[in-house]
Amino acid sequence: MADVEVALEFSGGAELLFAKVKKHDVVLSAQEQPWTIGSLLYWIRDNLLKERPELFMQGNTVRPGILVLVNDTDWELLGELEYQVKTGDRIVFISTLHGG
């Protein structure tokens, strides 16, 4: 398998967990198993997340209230955690949780 190059974006407040950086172009190293959103979430937690992982992940998935779009399509239509990430994918995480 080859490296996978993807664009990750965080908005709606989610960027605050990533040192206020909204866009990250990342290279995921080749591995035996294909990269999925499930494995990508752990990679994000271990490599990009700067604080409070409990506000981004709950168990093995994103916390309720975080929308995930892959190439502008809701990840629920693409298999959620099982979606195989491909080079060129744009994956957006949008927090819908706001204080008040």
C-alpha positions as CSV (number, residue, x, y, z in Angstrom):
1,M,0.0,0.0,0.0
2,A,1.1,3.6,-0.7
3,D,1.1,6.6,1.5
4,V,-2.3,8.4,1.6
5,E,-2.4,12.2,1.4
6,V,-5.6,13.8,2.8
7,A,-6.8,17.3,3.8
8,L,-8.3,17.5,7.3
9,E,-10.4,20.5,8.4
10,F,-11.8,21.4,11.8
11,S,-14.4,24.1,12.3
12,G,-17.4,25.1,14.4
13,G,-15.1,25.3,17.4
14,A,-13.4,21.9,16.9
15,E,-10.3,23.8,15.7
16,L,-9.8,25.0,19.3
17,L,-8.7,21.5,20.2
18,F,-6.0,21.6,17.4
19,A,-4.2,24.8,18.5
20,K,-6.7,26.9,16.5
21,V,-5.4,25.5,13.2
22,K,-8.4,24.8,10.9
23,K,-6.6,23.0,8.0
24,H,-4.1,20.2,8.1
25,D,-2.6,18.5,5.0
26,V,-1.3,15.2,6.2
27,V,0.4,12.1,4.8
28,L,-0.6,8.8,6.4
29,S,2.2,6.3,6.1
30,A,1.6,3.1,4.1
31,Q,0.4,0.2,6.2
32,E,-0.8,-3.3,5.6
33,Q,-4.5,-2.6,6.3
34,P,-6.1,0.2,4.3
35,W,-6.6,3.5,6.2
36,T,-10.2,3.9,7.4
37,I,-11.9,6.8,9.2
38,G,-11.7,4.6,12.3
39,S,-8.0,4.3,12.1
40,L,-7.6,7.9,11.1
41,L,-9.4,9.1,14.2
42,Y,-6.8,7.5,16.4
43,W,-4.0,8.9,14.2
44,I,-5.6,12.4,14.6
45,R,-5.9,11.9,18.4
46,D,-2.2,10.8,18.7
47,N,-0.6,13.2,16.2
48,L,-2.7,16.4,15.8
49,L,-5.0,16.8,18.9
50,K,-3.5,19.4,21.3
51,E,-5.9,19.2,24.2
52,R,-9.0,17.6,25.7
53,P,-9.4,14.4,23.6
54,E,-12.7,13.7,25.4
55,L,-14.2,16.6,23.5
56,F,-13.2,15.1,20.1
57,M,-13.6,11.3,20.6
58,Q,-15.9,9.1,22.6
59,G,-14.9,5.5,22.7
60,N,-13.7,4.6,19.2
61,T,-15.6,7.3,17.3
62,V,-16.2,11.1,17.2
63,R,-18.1,12.6,20.1
64,P,-21.9,13.1,19.4
65,G,-22.3,16.6,18.0
66,I,-19.4,16.5,15.6
67,L,-20.4,16.2,12.0
68,V,-18.0,14.4,9.7
69,L,-18.0,15.1,6.0
70,V,-15.9,13.3,3.4
71,N,-15.6,15.2,0.2
72,D,-18.7,17.2,1.2
73,T,-20.8,14.0,1.8
74,D,-22.0,12.9,5.3
75,W,-19.9,10.0,6.5
76,E,-23.1,8.2,7.6
77,L,-23.8,7.6,3.9
78,L,-20.3,6.3,3.3
79,G,-20.0,3.7,6.0
80,E,-18.8,5.9,8.9
81,L,-15.7,4.3,10.6
82,E,-15.3,1.7,7.8
83,Y,-14.9,4.2,5.0
84,Q,-11.5,3.6,3.3
85,V,-9.6,6.9,3.2
86,K,-8.1,7.7,-0.2
87,T,-5.5,10.1,-1.4
88,G,-7.2,13.4,-2.3
89,D,-10.0,13.0,0.3
90,R,-11.1,16.1,2.1
91,I,-12.4,15.2,5.6
92,V,-14.1,17.9,7.6
93,F,-15.0,17.8,11.3
94,I,-17.6,20.4,12.3
95,S,-18.6,20.8,16.0
96,T,-22.3,21.6,16.5
97,L,-21.8,22.0,20.2
98,H,-21.8,25.5,21.4
99,G,-22.0,27.1,24.9
100,G,-24.8,29.3,25.8
